[in-house]
Amino acid sequence: MNLREKYHIPNNTVITIAGTVGVGKSTLTNALANALQFRTSLEKVDTNPYLDKFYSDFERWSFHLQIYFLAERFKEQKRIFEYGGGFIQDRSVYEDTGIFTKMHYEKGTMNPVDYETYKSLFDSMVLTPYFPHPDLLIYLDGNLDTILERIQKRGRDMEIQTPIEYWEEMHQRYEEWINNFHVCPVMRLKINDYDLTNDEASIEPIIVQISDFLQTAGRYKK
């Protein structure tokens, strides 16, 4: 019996992993997918045509980057539900508007017209009864020092060269965002409570939490 059957996780469940850069979203996404025999939906960083340009010039490329993300995440969400669920998703579409686009507008690196255009598109595409929301959003909660260490260890030049103040602000904005997020059930998971890199068995207690949370939240699929 696999862990999905053992803990009665429905095979059409959709779980989204959220959290700031370097917090371990991809690692948890892959570990959960393997344990539950689900498909993965991973953020395609390497094929993004705007990401490197964005990190070198926020003001010029922020709107382009966020429109690209919105289109790609919308298509991916549609694909997930056309498959009938059974997915673990790395990063959510909700973070784009609630954190990144809002931050660039407030800091002046996205002009008001572009910001309103983006919000109008987002509201029309995502905040409707027709958009399929996940059954559970897992928020990875970690302290800033641990996250900065992971960013350095990962070694992506565009992230390492970004000022620490940017990551400090991002960390704070994520905390504010998740405290006010109510679109779907949220389960907080502290990243220091498990070590999937060195202890594969640490995935099982996480799955126990997911099973309990889905049932308690009243979103358990029959």
N, C-alpha and C positions, 0 to 999 in steps of 0.2 A: 504494500500500500504506500503510495507516495504521500508527501506532506499535504498536498492540496486535498486529497481524499481523507486523510487522517484528521484534518482540522475543518473539514466541511466547507472549504472555500469553493463557491460555485464556479464552474468552468467558463462562465461568461462575464466574470468580474473584470473591471477596468480600474487599475490603481495607478495614480500619478505620483511621482516623486518630485518634491519641490525643495529648494534651498539655494543658498548663494553659491557662487563659484568656489570650487575646491572642497565642498562639504561631503562629497562622496556619492552623488546621485547615480552616476553610471555604474559604480561598483554595486550598490544596492539593487539597482534595476536588474543587472545581469544575475545576481545571486538569487533574487526572488523569482525571476523568470525560470531559472534552472530548477529551483526547488519546487515550484508550483506547476512546471511544465506549461508555462505561458509564453507567448511571443513577447519580444521587446520592441519598444518604440524609442529609439535613441536620437538625441539631438545631433544633427549633422553639422558639426563645426567645420570640418576640413573642406567641405564643398560650399561654404557660405562665401559668396563673392564680395561681401561688404565688410566682413569682420576685421581683417587687417587694416583696411582703410579707416574704419571707425575708430580703432584704438589710436590711430595716428592723428585723427582730426574729428573729435566728437561733434562739433558744430556742423560740419559739412555733411557728415554721413549718418547722423542719428536717425533722421526720418527714413532714409532709405533702408537702413538696417531693420528698423521696427516694422516697416511695411513688409519687408521680405519675411521676417519671422511670423508675422500674422498670417500671411498667405500659406506658408509652409506648415504651420501648426494647425491651421484650419483644415487643410487637405489631409494631414495625418490623422486628425481626430475623426474625420469622415471615414478614412480607411479602416481605422480601428473598429468602429461600430459596424461597418459593412462586413467585416470578418465575423461579427457576432461576439466581440469581446474576447476575454482571455488574454489581456495585455498588461504589461508593466511599462509605464511611460516615463521617460527621463525628461523632466521639466514640463511645466504647464503653460498654456496660453495665457492664463490669468496673471502670471508674473510680468509679462511684457507690458501690460497697461498699468498694473497696480504699482510697479516698481520702476522699471527702466524708462518707459516713455514719460511717466510723471516726473521722474528725477531730471531728465534732460529739459523738460519744459520749465521746471522750477529753477534750474541752474542757468537757464538761458542758452543752452546748447541745442534747443529745438524751439523754433519760433511759434508764436501763438496760433497762426493759421495752420501750420503743419500739425500741431498738437490737436487742434479741434478736428482736423480732417482725419487723423488717426483714430481719435476717440469715436467719431461718428461711424467709421468703418467697423471698429471693434464692437461697438454696441449693436450694430445691425447684424453682424455675423455671429457673435458669441452670446450676447445677453438676450437671447430669444428662447421661446419654448421649444424650438426645433433643434437647438444645438445640444448634442449629447454630452452631458457632464459625467465625470468619473464617479465611481461608487465610493472611492476613498482617495483623499490626498494625504500622503505621508510627508510631513515637514521635518527635514533633517536639521536638528538644532545643535549647533556647536559654538564654542567660544572663538573669538577672533584670532587669538594666537595659534590655535590648532589649525584653523583654516588657512592662515598665512603660511604656516609650515607646509601644508599640503600643496599650496600653489607653487611654492619654491621647489618642492620635490617633483612635482609634475613637469616643470621645466619648460612651459610654453613661453617663448620670448615676449609675445605681446602682453601676457599677463604679468610676467616678472618685471617688465619695464613700466608697468602702470603704477603711479604713486600709491603708497600705502593709504593715503587719505581717501582715495577712491574706494578701496575695499572696506575701510572703516565706515564710510557713509553707506555703502551697499549693505553691510551687515545690519546697521541700524534700520535701514528702510525695510529690509526683509522682516525684521521683528515687528515693526509697525504694521506691515501688510498682513502678516499671518494673524495678528491679534484682531484684525477687523475683517477677516475673510469668512464668508458664510455661504458660498455658492454650493459647496458639497461638504460632507463630513471630513474633519481634519484629525489626523493622529500625529502627535509630536513624538519624535524619536531622537534621543540624545546620541550623538555620534561616538561619544566616549564609552557608551554602554555595550558596544560590540566591536569585533575586529574580524571582518569577513576575509581580509587578506591572509591572516595567520590562523584563523579558526573558522573553518567552513560550517561547523556545527552551530555557530552562533546565529545562524539564520533561523533556526527552529523557534527560539523564543520570540523572535520578531513575528513569525507567522502565527504563533499563538495569540499575540497581541492583535494582529490584524483580524483574525477570526472573531475574537471577543468583541473587537470594536465594531466590526460590520454588523454583528447581531445587536449590540447595544444601541448602535446608531439607528437601527430600524431600516437599514438599507440592504439587508441580507436578501439575496435573490433566491427564490424557490426553484 
